[in-house]
Amino acid sequence: MTTERTAAERLLVERYGSPLYIYDLARVRAALEDLRAALPQPSRIYYSLKANPHPGLVAELRRGGARAEVTSRGELAAALEAGHPAAELMYSGPGKVRAELDEAVAAGMRTFSAESFGDLERIGAAAAAQGVTADCVLRINAAGAPGQAGLRMTGGPSQFGFDLDGLTEQRARLLVQGTRIVGMHFFPLTNARDEAGLLAELAQSVRTAAQLREELGIPLHLLDLGGGFSAPYATPGERPVYRGLRTALSTVLDEHLPGWRDGEPVVAFESGRYLVGDSGRLVVTVTDVKHSRGSDYAVLDSGINHLGGLSGLGRLLPLSAQPLVPPVLPDQGAGAAETDGKTDGETDGEPGTVTLAGPLCTPADILARAAELPGVAAGDLLVFPNVGAYGLSASLLGFLGHPAPAEVLVDGGETVSATRLALRRQHIQPAPVHRTEEFTAMTEITAEAGADTAATPPWDEEYEALLHEVLPRLRAKGPLTSQTSLKAAGLDSLAMVEVLVRVESAYGIAIPDSELVAATFATPASLWRVVSALREQAVGPA
Ligand SMILES: *Cc1c(COP(=O)(O)O)cnc(C)c1O
């Protein structure tokens, strides 16, 4: 902690307020360089936006040559905003829905990680609907190398990836229209602290990929080995430097996939926390200091709504059991005030340790226990280091409605940007999306509908008025007959939705999807037959 940095951070808090996230782009560049130096070359690095989707960070990583891995419409938008070409992005994650896949394909994305047969089919359907082919890597859920520390993502039963067992027998299901299998994706664990363990895991993935290529007879143009690169989170410390990984893993690749040096396969890695974790710091203010039944509390203006939300939910780090910090007091040592109102014999913790609580009205809002902050007083600024990854966007921003902290991007000593995320409620309109799609297809056919001669019960005035309202051009066609073409009167897909909604509400009926076919909307008569039949059903037999 240089005093220079302390002064700069104080100044930023004066300008942008507390709490305040500060991200340093110089550190992002350094992390990307370090990671590249640790990996076999040639290889590709994907930045996982889930660690921090801030467009400034994403753009910096792109300038450094990293690609982006996205898992949602929000992350896709952030990657595009940061200047990533859509064709270079990778879309991954379980439970991808058709609407987001449609959007990704329309934006120009072509590379997807498939998590299951169903996922593969939905990717294929989205691609085929737009007349393109999606390149898919199969995410594999393989038994990992034994005994690794870190948060395991696959290896047991999991929502992630295809089980290795039984995949060969089911390989016919991998032939899906609209898709082309181009390789495999592994991401067995994250935050692997020790290098030997990480190497064992990556080497295991390489062997599995080589073996699967043989057994399944599928191509292996792209091998995404995932990552698991570690970084300290909200505690002081440095990123590990993986000194032996490059050479050792290159040897494994030479042995099992000798074409990799010429890009067959292209070897890729993914990282979130390693790339941005140490770029971020959160400065907060102590708003209250109190003593309660033997313990000292410092209440902060920031809690699990801004940091450690994941941990607060008991996921990554059990914060309530494990001290997160200690954070660093920018002016620690310089005239620390005396310990707040504590009398001898009243404390059961270490003298000078405090629990750091946030401002939320829940006992879960604890950022640290037993933080060593002797003499902490209201008004003090505290810093949580290493919170560039899984900070703000991984927190409970909407809970209790406090504003988000400002996020300031600096580059060395220069301020690059200052922004504040806002959650706001928007009014939305109901959109009968799937019906609109069907109607679009139907409009085409309606044009060819022939003369309507089927017997039709007489319609009422309300029905006629309704058609005239939605289709003003009908009037020009003279009196409404059973032969009048609704299409010729301007019935496009939007007007069809309008007619449908109005008719349903006027007659208290629901037209079933099976009737939403071109023939129903061909003429006033064809639609009225459906309406009157449904009305009779609704009333019931006399
Ligand atoms: C979360 C995730 C990452 C990033 O993990 P880090 O530990 O932040 O590097 C990469 N790939 C996939 C598939 C993930 O789910």
PDBQT file of the ligand as one rigid body, heavy atoms in Angstrom, charges set to zero:
ROOT
HETATM    1  C1  LIG A 601     -17.025 -19.265 -14.319  1.00  0.00    +0.000 C 
HETATM    2  C2  LIG A 601     -16.445 -19.814 -15.540  1.00  0.00    +0.000 A 
HETATM    3  C3  LIG A 601     -15.208 -19.359 -15.992  1.00  0.00    +0.000 A 
HETATM    4  C4  LIG A 601     -14.388 -18.350 -15.239  1.00  0.00    +0.000 C 
HETATM    5  O1  LIG A 601     -13.965 -18.843 -14.010  1.00  0.00    +0.000 OA
HETATM    6  P1  LIG A 601     -12.799 -18.117 -13.188  1.00  0.00    +0.000 P 
HETATM    7  O2  LIG A 601     -12.620 -18.975 -12.008  1.00  0.00    +0.000 OA
HETATM    8  O3  LIG A 601     -13.302 -16.757 -12.851  1.00  0.00    +0.000 OA
HETATM    9  O4  LIG A 601     -11.619 -18.046 -14.082  1.00  0.00    +0.000 OA
HETATM   10  C5  LIG A 601     -14.727 -19.872 -17.178  1.00  0.00    +0.000 A 
HETATM   11  N1  LIG A 601     -15.422 -20.792 -17.891  1.00  0.00    +0.000 NA
HETATM   12  C6  LIG A 601     -16.621 -21.255 -17.488  1.00  0.00    +0.000 A 
HETATM   13  C7  LIG A 601     -17.334 -22.270 -18.322  1.00  0.00    +0.000 C 
HETATM   14  C8  LIG A 601     -17.178 -20.785 -16.304  1.00  0.00    +0.000 A 
HETATM   15  O5  LIG A 601     -18.360 -21.242 -15.899  1.00  0.00    +0.000 OA
ENDROOT
TORSDOF 0
